[in-house]
Amino acid sequence: MDMQHAYCSACDQEVRIVVTEGPVHGGQPMVSGGPEVVCLDFGSACTGAMCPMFGLPSIMMGVRLARSGLRSEAFQAVSGPCPDCGEVVELKVLSKDFVYCPACGSRSRWLHIQLDEEEFIALGKETQPRPEPREV
Ligand SMILES: [Zn+2]
């Protein structure tokens, strides 16, 4: 896998870019498969709604990175039932609004509520249509 470095104007630093072989799901290429560009430095520095390097919503880059499994340590995980497939999994936290399900590849909304000593996590379906639209 080729790694390239590029300057990202959103996080004002050099980021690492790779092109993956395409997403796989359960060992099988997903329907929307195909090589895709993944930024390995997606994370807290991505504060904008858009990724300026690729003209994608930032959250989409988070989904790609989570799906690629290249930096699973970069994501916080919360366990809970995926609103989409119903499996209880370690959902990857993409942002304060979204989590990613490694079992079915869907993206869900979540809400983290902290009450005194107790934490609550609310999960809900993301309303956007799936699969992810291919950019042209
Ligand atoms: Zn799922």
Boltz pocket constraint, residues with backbone or C-beta under 6 A from the ligand:
constraints:
  - pocket:
      binder: B
      contacts: [[A, 82], [A, 83], [A, 84], [A, 85], [A, 86], [A, 87], [A, 101], [A, 102], [A, 103], [A, 104], [A, 105], [A, 106]]
      max_distance: 6.0
